Amino acid sequence: MDINRRHPQAVVLPILAFFSIALAIPPLILHGKNRNFPATSLIFWSILLNLFNIVNALIWPTDDVTSWWDGSGLCDIEVKFMAASYVGIPGSLACIFRSLAIVLDTDRATIVPSKGQRWRNQFMEILFCIAVPVIAMITHIIWQKSRYLLFAISGCVNNFDESWVSLVFAWIWPPIICLIAAFYCCLVLIRVHKYRSDFANILRASSSNLSKSRFLRLFFLALSMLICILPLQGYVVYNDIILSLPWHNYSWSRIHNGKWNTIEMIPIDGTVFFDRWTPVASGFMIFIFFGFGRDATRMYRTVFWYLGLSYCFPSIQPPTDTHNTAPSPAHASAATTLIGSISSHAKSLFSRQKESIATFVSTHGTYNDLEKDTSSRLSRHSDGRSTKKSRWGSLPWSLFNRRQTRQDIDGTLLTDLPGGTLQTVSTNAWASQRDSRDLSSGPTSPEHNKDFIHVRQVISQQSEVRVQV
């Protein structure tokens, strides 16, 4: 056996890991802009572990142990981050599923989350994505049998102590967090099935910036990774327990003795640990679910153009100057910026408003008659009354429509008022602008006293009527 021969996996692994990193960077940037911290954390772990794959495969590509570097410093950092990733990746999945379940929780839905809700959501994200991985890095020293092990191609590997301490502090927590993620995943599936007919409306009404497409892509990405990771974590725990039996009594002094700094180097004949392929696959999965979005493809085209690939692929256009030219509606993104999120909420608000007005007009046909009657009255006004028209008639009719629809929602229809009500523009504008407490301070023109007195009488008789400002 030629120990200096570079095995195929030593070449394939870093190449695939490099492409996995390159494809995952745009989704990382986009989720970071959207402040989607759990998804950003998940992509971060994928990129970091792929970076370790590249570095390790380049430093220790062959089985020639005599020429190996001992990895001091680098491996000490790597094994700490790998211990954190054991719980960091499942924790990110749990937070993703939890956030999606909250979006579909109609019982506690709010347009603007309260301060307590925001703090609670941030606490859960910090707990699973930051605090738990940091605790895993700190407690790593407890079950760390030696500094690390060195394998060909795979590089730095953690060394576990064969005792119950490794089970309690290391092996058992990844599957437990995966089960928590599975619980929230089932909750999302139940709510999606329950509200499938109103699914898009619930997303538009929520305070999140998730569209239907982004919700489904994020859900299926997390679901795919959970389906792969959950049985894998169960297998790893089972295999580690079998290999570590029989357990011995734990002793800190026995572990951290003079041999703790000894670094064992192990050739593996071109075989790579199966867990090294997991971050590679996750990077490609992230690209499949998020790499074909509008913003991601624009970012890919920009990078390809700067790399000079436009000479080979003429379809790649140069990046546009977004600071000088306003994006057209066909190319504007409404899902990756705060302005886009606000515009989507505004569109849904106006669409709901139009639906309410359309319903009012279809069920109460007196609106058109009222408008015609008002126009005829205005045409008969004298020069002295034109001042009233400029003062009261300049109010947009949309304001009148909105107030009239609101009265319909409150339970008393303005069309149910007796016939003489709301017959002039001045009466309409005054009733829209004033609160019911201020009716006594309305216009006092003698020629309109009759109309105003009639309105006051009708409102006093209808206790349900509320004029909103």
Secondary structure by P-SEA (a helix, b strand, c coil): cccccccaaaaaaaaaaaaaaaaaaaaaaaaaaacaaaaaaaaaaaaaaaaaaaaaaaaccccccccccccaaaaaaaaaaaaaaaaaaaaaaaaaaaaaaaaaccccccccccaaaaaaaaaaaaaaccaaaaaaaaaccccccccccccccccbbbbbcccccccccccaaaaaaaaaaaaaaaaaaaaaaacccaaaaaaaaccccccaaaaaaaaaaaaaaaaacaaaaaaaaaaaaaaacccccccccccccccccbbbbbbcccccccccaaaaaaaaaaaaaccccaaaaaaaaaaaaaaccccccccccccccccccccccccccccccaaaaaaaaaaaaaaaaaaaaaaaaaaccaaaaaaaaaaaaaaaccccaaaaaaacccccaaaaaaaaaaaaaaccccccccccccccaaaaaaaaaccccccccccccccaaaaaaaaaaaaaacccccccc
